[in-house]
Amino acid sequence: SYEVTQPPSVSVSAGQTASITCSGDKLGDKLAAWYQQKPGQSPVLIIYQDTRRPTGIPARFSGSNSGNTATLTISGTQAMDEADYYCQAWDDSNVIFGGGTKLTVL
Amino acid sequence: QLHLQESGPRLVKPSETLSLICTVSGDSVTSSSHFWGWIRQPPGKGLQWIGNIYYGQTTYYNPSLESRITISVDTSKNQFSLRLSSVTAADTAMYYCARRGTWQFDLWGRGTLVTVSS
């Protein structure tokens, strides 16, 4: 079955750029989405169709997807961005989630 | 206002069937524009897709759970439901209902924690 892999944790200093990767075989041929989940809250869609941001999501969040890797980039990371981030892709009709990455803002 | 709300028993005994309902406000569970789905998250762990239903009838299930899952809709109440049979402690999780667009889940309920224990 298809799998996507994320690093368990990423640390970034406040104001710097954070990059979270999601790796899977030929992931660039599929569409990726990203979700942010803060403690005790439901996931929130922050990137869909590789690069698109839903209304209300700050422009500091951006996405890309090429080859075997989709990347979520947070520019000018803020303390409020500290959260778990999940990538999501598709395999046939099945939804695949990555294992999640905990972003720590130092 | 668009809103999803999960409801159902919070405690289920091993080997029994877990049943949850998602009540949808502000959209229709028979909409041709959206799918409606269930995702779960064991305590301290990641997200696992359970399944989706489209247009009130077409279902898509996680292959690893397919033999135990049924997702259906009640159009009269604008609700969709999840039934997961033969539960074990491994099925203890926060269960979310969510609306799915073409490729992504754009709206989630607040979730309900279901514990499997005798």
Contacts between the chains, C-beta under 8 A, distances in Angstrom:
chain1	res1	chain2	res2	distance
A	1	B	63	7.0
A	1	B	64	8.0
A	31	B	103	4.7
A	31	B	104	8.0
A	33	B	103	6.5
A	33	B	104	3.9
A	33	B	105	7.7
A	35	B	47	7.6
A	35	B	105	7.6
A	42	B	96	6.1
A	42	B	108	4.2
A	42	B	109	6.7
A	42	B	110	5.7
A	42	B	111	5.7
A	43	B	47	6.8
A	43	B	96	7.5
A	43	B	105	7.5
A	43	B	108	5.7
A	44	B	108	7.4
A	45	B	104	5.7
A	45	B	105	6.4
A	45	B	106	5.2
A	48	B	101	7.5
A	48	B	103	6.5
A	48	B	104	4.0
A	48	B	106	7.3
A	49	B	103	6.1
A	49	B	104	7.3
A	54	B	106	6.6
A	86	B	46	6.6
A	86	B	47	5.5
A	88	B	47	7.9
A	88	B	104	6.7
A	88	B	105	7.5
A	90	B	103	6.5
A	93	B	60	4.8
A	94	B	49	7.2
A	94	B	60	7.4
A	94	B	62	6.7
A	94	B	63	6.8
A	95	B	37	7.6
A	95	B	49	3.8
A	95	B	52	7.5
A	95	B	62	7.8
A	96	B	49	7.3
A	97	B	39	7.8
A	97	B	46	6.2
A	97	B	47	4.3
A	97	B	48	6.7
A	97	B	49	6.3
A	98	B	46	7.3
A	99	B	46	4.8
A	100	B	46	4.4
A	100	B	47	7.2
